[in-house]
Amino acid sequence: MRTTLTLDDDLALILQKKAIEEGRPFKAVVNSLLRAGIEASEGPSPLRESVKVTGRPLGLRPGFDPDKLNQLADELEGEDFLKKESER
């Protein structure tokens, strides 16, 4: 069957390199990789051992919001940058 398929540029480049390395036509590489992907997605998924995650107290002071640690880091980094710039 002939069809038109639009590939992302990076994926097309990978497929072209693979075709050259294997000395096979582009079409054959695409078809074999599609088959492998379909077979892998239809196969049984491996059983994974369950993991129990438990929380623990962080020992933070009351009123301190641990969800804003990134914001605090950004503010400290900004202050450090401004300090370095003013010393120039």
N, C-alpha and C positions, 0 to 999 in steps of 0.2 A: 504494500500500500504506500502510496506517495502522499506526503502531507508536508505542510509548512510548519516549522517549529522555530520560535524565536528564543535564542539562548542569550544569557548574560555574557558580556564580553569576556569576563575573567573565566567563566566556565568553558566558553568556546575555545579559548587559548589553551586551557588545560587539556581539553579533548584533542585538539590539533597536535599538541606535543606528544600526547600518548599514542596517537595514530602513527606519528613519525617514528617514535621510539620502537613501537611494536612492528612497524612495517606493514600495517594493515590499513585498509580504507577507513576514512572518517566515519562513514555510515556503519561499518562493522563494529567499531569501537563504541559508538553511541548505542547501538542495539544491544551489545553484550553487557554494557554497564547498566542499561535500563532493565534488562532481564535480571541481572544480579541484584539490583535494588528492589525490584518487585518480589523476588524470591525471599530476600532478607526481611522484607516488611510483612510477608505472609507467614513466615516461619513462627514456631512457638517462641515466645519471649522467655528468656532465661529467668528462672526463679531467683529472687534476690532475698538475702537474709534481711529480716526486718530489724530496724534500728530504733531504739527508744531514746528520745531526746528529752532531757529534763532541764528545766531552768534552775538557775541559782541566783541568789541575791548578789547584786554588783557592789554593794557597800557604798552606794552613792548617798550624798547628803539629801535630805528632804528638799523638794523644790527644784532639784536638778533634773533636767529632761534629757535622758540618754539618746533620744531620737534626734537631738540637735547637735550631736558631736561633730558632724561634718560642717555644720554652720560655724561652730566654734573654731574648728581648724582653719576654715577659710578666713575668718576674721583675724586670727592670729597671723596667718600667712600674709594677709593684706597689710597688717600693721608692720610686719617685718620688712616687707617690700618698700613701704613708704619711708620707713626709717633709713633703709639703705639708699634710697633715691635722694633723700634730703642730705645725706653725708657726701654725695658726689660734688 
